[in-house]
Structures are given as structure tokens and as C-alpha cells.
């Protein structure tokens, strides 16, 4: 047995398509709101709970900024004010 807190095998940075789909299915079934943004703050992933909250589909959300998608900016981000 390995030491507590240490992985016995190195993490593979390449995932198989099956592993990617499995992870996507698990995250999509979560009741937690889960999103991922790229370095330009454009939405790259959102799970079902998030889509249901904002009442929009993936096609309406993915690739957009929060302001373009119609929901309030996240905490820690600033909005332009007059």
C-alpha cells in the first residue's frame, strides 16, 4: 500500500474518449452548479443544473461571456459602470 495522500500511479494527462464521456456524465448529473471558462472568460462547459438555473441550452451558453449569455457577473469580476 502507498502512503496516505500520495498517488500510487502517475496521473495520465491524456484521457480516453470513454473516460471523458464518463466524467462529463458524472458532472452533468451533479446537483451542484458546475461551469468551466477559458482564459478569455468564455464559457467552455456547464452542467445540467447550471443550464436549468439560467433556463438556456448549451448552444446558447457555450463560447459566450457571462454578459452575452444574460446572467449576472461572477463575484470577483468587475462590470463596467458609468
N, C-alpha and C positions, 0 to 999 in steps of 0.2 A: 504494500500500500504506500501511496505517496504521502508527502507532508500535507497537513491541512492548509488550505488556501493556495496550494500550488497545483497546476495542471500537470497530469502525467504525460500528456502528449502536446506537441506544439499545435497552436491554432492554425488551421489551414485558411489562408486568405481567399482562396478560390472555393466557391460553393457550387455544388451541382445544381442543375435546374430543379431537381426534386427537392433538395434542401431549401432552395429559395422559395419554392411554392409552399412548402410545409411551414416555413417561418411566416410567410405572408398570410396563410390561413389562420395560424395561431394569433397573430397580431390583429387580424381583421375580426376575430371572434371576441376580442377583449372588450369589456365594458368601458375601459379607460380610453380617453381621447389620445390618440397617437398620431403625430404628424412628423414628417421629416422635410427639412428645407435644404436647399443648396447654399453655396456661399453668396449667392446673389439674393437670398431670402425668398426664392421662388419655391412653392410647394412641390415636392417630388413624391410624397407618399402621404396618404391619410387613410385611417381605418374606417370601418363602417360606423362606429359610434360617432366619430367626428362628422362624417357625411350626413348622418341623421340629425345631428345637432344643428348644422348650418343649412340643412334641407337642400343640399346640392349634390350632384353626382360627380364622380371622378373627373369626367370630361370638362366640367365647369370649374374645377378647382386646380387640377394639376398644371404646373407651369406658370401659375399666376402668383402675384404678390397678394398679401392679405387685403390691401386696399382695392385691388382689382376684383377680388373674389367676394367682397361685400361683407366681411366680418371685421370686428374691431382689432386694432393692432395689439400684438402681444405686449405683456409687461416687459420693460427694459428697452423697448424700441420707441423711438420718438416719432410723433406725427408732426407735420409742418403746421404751424399756427400763424394766424395773421398778425 
